[in-house]
Amino acid sequence: MKFDDHFISRVRSSVDIVELIGNYVKLKKSGQNYMALCPFHNEKTPSFSVSGSKQIFKCFGCGVGGDVFQFISQLERLSFPESVEHLAERCGIPMPAQEKTDNRESDRRPRLFQIMKLADEFFREALSDAGAARTYLKDREIGDEIIRQFGLGYAPAGSRLRSKLMGQGFSLDEMAACGLIKRGESGDTYDKFRNRITFPIQDLSGRTIAFGGRSLGDAQPKYLNSPETPLYSKSNSLYGLNLSQSDIRRKDFAILVEGYFDCIVPFQSGVRNMVASLGTSLTHGQVQLLGRYTRNVVVNFDPDSAGVAAATRSIDLFLVQGFHVNVLQLPSGEDPDSFILRHGAEKYNELLVKSSPYLDFLLSLSLAAQKDPLSPKGKQQVVAEIIPYLMKIPNRIERSEYVSRIAEKLRLNEELLILEMRKHSRQIPGHEKPLAPSIQTEGTISENTVLAAVFEERYQERILLQVLPELFEGLRTEGIFKAIFKLRNQKREISVLSLREALGPSDLDLLERVTVESSEGHLTEEAIDGSLSALRRMQINRVSQEIQEAIIREEREGEVSDQLDELLRKKEALRRQHIA
Ligand SMILES: [Zn+2]
């Protein structure tokens, strides 16, 4: 789909950027703007800023910025037309009837979403007739309300879904692209999910993008998942997040579990800040996704050895992205699902409060693995295992607290442990990577101030009347002001958005930074006037320089040109202007 400008600006003006972004990241008011941890890069202190008055966002760390469309397209990995469509749908603006573009992939996605929606409905309906499946869920104490909320369904035997979708005009290729059918060796196709309870996996807007299936009885594998599809990437999805996001944000921590039921059962009994990792191996993308909502997580994997190994791996990923990690270990043999059914949510919450910081968890693992942990050799091995984790604690006070605790547990001299850490840090220089330097080079304060003021309604007219494009000749902001004056000559609105197309990436970056920063509201008449006069002085200096160069040229070539006279007149005029 291609949309005309009118439609695009209608959608844009119907969405409030603060409200939109607030659905994805935790925003904190700061002056007139809102700040958050950037959803597009890893950071520990917020450099992501949203301006409600200008309806733009900007990350001062990684440089991404733009309006509601840029935000949604980068976050949900949508093309520009798709993000327009997405937001239009969100505010209930009907799509204009238009000719299709020849972009196949983006044409295809809406149809794939439609297929997934139909499959979802089909499974949900099938559950009401599936006695065995209902009994199974009842035995696991899954109530009707939670079935509805999580959209549990049932995939019947045979290939009934395939037939249904064919009847609706969808091709086998499209069904295969959704991961709903499989091809046998002889080329025949059949439903991928058969005789299974189905769990829809949804994106953050609640659209079904994949399924998980639990076999009834002993059929193997016990759990079957959708493959990666154009709609679904496992490493960027967390099960349950679309339902738990607001609770996670409110409580400012998430509980990470392994399985579907581990997520659903606690949710049913009121522990709602749950997400499941969709398999044991957590990915960087999943951690990043969770990081939009909180930087605190309690990892509650199964206490078996696979679960412990998975928990240990996940700690690394969380630490790299600046999370506070606790580990909850339930009594042997229990997972969150079984524990809550047996002991109730209250007991679970008690254990949650007592969950141990990850270093205690790792330390006890390490100690348990040693035959004689307090022998010199045992101590040495435990220290070697723990130090890499100690080094990852960014906060020095927290780190030194741990050093004391570990030293005490191992009956070690604290200084010795610190010495070991020093050795370690020399071995891996720069283990904490600094942020990539941003692409732009700054303009002077005066340029930036005047530039910012141009985008303030109360100053715009006055400044553009006072200023000529030559004022910025040779300066960092020259290109931006040229574009501004061009818009003005065309009598078009001057805004960050209208300038987007006219500017290259580094100019755009600078413009976004300057305008978002100025939304903080420290622009004053005085600052603007001071900046204008500084810029004029700079301009006079530039002309003086040109004059000197022209004089040198004349002396060398022994010939008088008109150019020097012209420059001298220009300088005189500027000087007068400046005094006036
Ligand atoms: Zn960023």
Residues whose N, C-alpha, C, O or C-beta is under 5 A from the ligand:
A	BS01	ZN	C38 F40 H41 C59 G61 C62 G63
